[in-house]
Amino acid sequence: QIIGTLFLCNKPTSTFSPLSKFTPEELRLLSSFTHQIAIAIENHQLNISIHSIFLDYIKSISAALDARDSYTHGHSRRVAKYSVGIGRELGLTAGELEFIELSSTIHDIGKIGISGDILNKPDRLSDEEFEIIKSHAHKGSKILEPMSRLSFLMPGVRNHHERYDGKGYPDGLKGEEIHLIARIISIADAYDAMTSDRVYRKGLPMEIACKEIEKGAGTQFDPKLAKLFLTFINKDTENKIMETDEKSETAILINA
């Protein structure tokens, strides 16, 4: 299978190679060299393919989770968007942003082990039911433990309900004891929960939800990350307004 071509021309003469044409020995050397290049390229393409399959696997898990809870459909996707937004404001690298996206995409994987009757209950949860819901963080970490390819996502899955003041769950971690990824997802998760509709209540307007994030800075949320989130969400809102205005202007021009 040919995957590329190496084109050689204008060979300069030298003490080691006095002829202007390539000798059989030089061609054998070049053939060996291109063979090594081909192996490297093929391995790289294989790694890209495996990584793509891995990402699709993560997204499939996320889609399966969202499908179980009709009232939070798209929750994982939105939490991933907000989490990556915080990461960008923090100046993280592309690899770190992908780590955040993957972690936030399956942060609720433990809900696979929660009864659908509780997840989709149309009324407020009882104290006992709320404790069952809270167990999803621990359940998620147990699911990931035997999965070597996913175990590195453990902090975001297990600790995204920890609080900066140490009053969260399941481990009662405090401040920077909580992994950075979990502190980021905590803010994104809370914001989406506040702004999403539930069967028993309407979602809060963006402005009120942002005030709640600001109010929780230093207690529920990492204060620095909370500030960066508010910066991101304001930028995102401004971009959406600009996009809407541009679409309206285009429509007017077309209609004219």
C-alpha positions in Angstrom: 0.0 0.0 0.0 1.5 3.3 -1.1 1.0 6.1 1.5 3.4 8.7 0.0 6.3 9.5 -2.3 9.8 10.7 -1.6 11.1 12.7 -4.6 14.9 13.1 -4.8 16.6 15.4 -7.4 19.7 17.6 -8.0 22.0 15.4 -6.1 25.2 17.4 -5.2 28.6 15.6 -5.6 30.9 15.2 -2.6 34.0 13.3 -1.5 31.7 10.6 -0.1 29.4 10.5 -3.1 31.3 11.7 -6.2 28.6 10.7 -8.8 25.7 12.9 -9.8 23.4 9.9 -9.9 22.4 7.8 -6.9 24.3 4.6 -6.5 22.6 1.2 -5.8 23.9 1.4 -2.3 22.5 4.9 -1.8 19.2 3.8 -3.2 19.1 0.8 -0.8 19.8 3.2 2.1 17.1 5.5 0.9 14.7 2.6 0.6 15.4 1.6 4.1 14.9 5.2 5.2 11.5 5.5 3.5 10.4 2.1 5.0 11.1 3.6 8.5 9.1 6.8 7.5 6.2 4.6 6.3 6.1 2.7 9.7 6.1 6.0 11.6 3.3 7.5 9.5 1.2 4.3 9.7 1.7 4.2 13.5 0.7 7.8 13.8 -2.5 7.2 11.7 -3.3 4.2 13.8 -2.9 6.3 17.0 -5.2 8.9 15.6 -7.8 6.3 14.6 -7.7 4.7 18.1 -8.0 8.1 19.8 -11.0 8.9 17.6 -12.6 5.6 18.5 -11.9 6.4 22.2 -13.5 9.9 21.9 -16.6 8.4 20.2 -16.8 5.9 23.0 -16.8 8.7 25.6 -19.5 10.6 23.7 -21.6 7.4 23.4 -21.5 7.0 27.2 -22.5 10.6 27.6 -25.4 10.2 25.1 -26.6 7.1 27.0 -26.6 9.0 30.3 -28.5 11.9 28.9 -31.1 9.6 27.4 -31.9 8.2 30.8 -32.9 11.6 32.1 -35.3 13.4 29.8 -35.2 16.6 31.9 -31.4 17.0 31.6 -30.9 16.1 28.0 -27.7 17.7 26.7 -26.5 18.3 30.3 -23.1 16.6 29.8 -22.5 18.4 26.5 -23.2 21.8 28.1 -21.1 21.1 31.2 -18.2 20.2 28.9 -18.6 23.4 27.0 -18.6 25.5 30.1 -15.7 23.6 31.6 -13.6 24.0 28.5 -14.5 27.7 28.6 -13.1 28.0 32.1 -10.0 26.1 31.0 -9.4 28.5 28.1 -9.7 31.5 30.4 -7.2 29.8 32.7 -4.8 29.5 29.7 -4.6 25.7 29.6 -3.0 23.8 26.7 -4.9 21.9 24.0 -4.1 18.6 25.7 -5.4 19.9 29.1 -8.5 21.2 27.5 -9.2 17.8 26.0 -8.7 16.3 29.4 -11.3 18.7 30.8 -13.7 18.0 28.0 -13.5 14.2 28.4 -13.8 14.4 32.2 -16.8 16.7 32.1 -18.5 14.7 29.4 -18.7 11.6 31.6 -18.8 13.3 35.0 -22.2 11.8 35.7 -21.3 8.3 34.6 -22.3 7.0 38.1 -25.9 7.8 37.3 -26.0 4.5 35.3 -26.3 2.9 38.7 -29.2 5.1 39.8 -32.8 4.0 39.3 -34.7 5.7 36.5 -37.6 6.2 38.8 -35.5 8.5 40.9 -33.7 10.2 38.1 -37.0 11.0 36.4 -39.1 11.7 39.5 -41.5 14.5 38.7 -41.5 15.9 42.2 -38.7 17.0 44.6 -36.6 14.1 46.0 -37.0 12.9 49.5 -33.9 13.0 51.8 -33.4 9.2 51.2 -33.7 9.6 47.4 -31.3 12.5 47.5 -28.7 10.4 49.3 -29.1 7.8 46.5 -28.5 10.5 43.9 -25.4 11.7 45.8 -24.0 8.2 45.6 -23.5 8.6 41.8 -20.1 10.2 42.4 -18.8 7.2 44.3 -20.5 4.8 41.8 -18.8 6.6 38.9 -15.4 6.2 40.4 -16.1 2.4 41.0 -17.1 2.1 37.3 -13.9 3.7 36.1 -11.5 1.8 38.4 -11.1 -1.3 36.2 -11.1 0.7 33.0 -7.4 1.6 32.5 -8.2 3.9 29.5 -10.7 5.9 31.6 -9.2 5.8 35.1 -7.3 9.1 34.5 -10.7 10.8 34.4 -11.4 9.7 38.0 -11.0 13.1 39.7 -13.6 14.9 37.7 -16.1 12.0 38.1 -15.6 11.3 41.8 -15.1 14.8 43.2 -17.1 17.3 41.1 -19.5 17.7 44.1 -16.8 18.6 46.5 -17.1 22.1 47.9 -14.2 24.6 48.3 -15.1 25.0 52.0 -14.9 21.2 52.6 -18.6 20.6 53.0 -19.1 18.6 49.8 -19.1 14.9 49.0 -18.1 12.1 48.8 -14.6 12.7 50.4 -15.1 16.1 52.1 -12.0 17.6 50.3 -11.3 21.3 50.8 -9.7 24.0 48.7 -6.9 22.9 46.5 -7.1 19.4 47.9 -9.8 19.1 45.2 -8.4 18.3 41.8 -8.4 21.4 39.5 -10.6 19.4 37.0 -13.2 18.7 39.7 -13.2 22.4 40.8 -13.9 23.4 37.2 -16.6 20.9 36.6 -18.3 21.8 39.9 -18.9 25.4 38.6 -20.0 24.3 35.2 -22.3 21.6 36.6 -24.0 24.0 39.1 -24.6 26.6 36.5 -26.2 24.2 34.1 -28.3 22.7 36.9 -29.6 26.2 37.8 -30.3 27.3 34.2 -32.0 24.0 33.0 -35.7 23.4 33.3 -37.0 20.7 35.6 -40.5 19.3 35.7 -41.1 20.9 39.1 -39.4 24.3 38.2 -38.3 26.5 35.4 -34.6 27.2 34.9 -33.1 30.4 36.3 -32.2 33.3 34.0 -28.5 33.6 33.2 -28.1 36.8 35.3 -29.5 35.2 38.5 -27.5 32.0 38.0 -24.3 34.1 37.5 -25.1 35.9 40.8 -25.4 32.6 42.6 -22.0 31.5 41.2 -20.5 34.8 42.4 -22.2 34.4 45.8 -20.8 30.9 46.2 -17.2 31.9 45.3 -15.0 31.0 48.3 -17.5 28.7 49.9 -19.0 26.3 47.3 -16.6 27.3 44.5 -13.0 28.1 43.9 -13.1 31.9 43.9 -10.5 32.3 41.1 -12.3 29.8 38.8 -15.7 31.3 39.6 -14.4 34.7 38.4 -13.0 33.1 35.2 -16.3 31.4 34.6 -18.2 34.6 34.8 -15.7 36.2 32.4 -16.3 33.3 30.0 -20.1 33.3 30.2 -20.2 37.0 29.6 -18.0 36.6 26.5 -20.1 33.7 25.3 -23.3 35.7 25.7 -21.9 38.7 23.8 -20.8 36.4 21.0 -24.3 34.9 20.7 -25.8 38.4 20.6 -23.4 39.4 17.8 -24.2 36.2 15.9 -27.9 36.9 16.2 -27.5 40.5 15.0 -25.4 39.3 12.0 -28.1 36.8 11.1 -30.8 39.4 11.3 -28.9 41.8 9.2 -28.3 39.1 6.6 -32.0 38.4 6.5 -32.9 42.0 6.0 -30.4 42.3 3.1 -31.8 39.2 1.5 -35.4 40.3 1.9 -34.5 43.7 0.4 
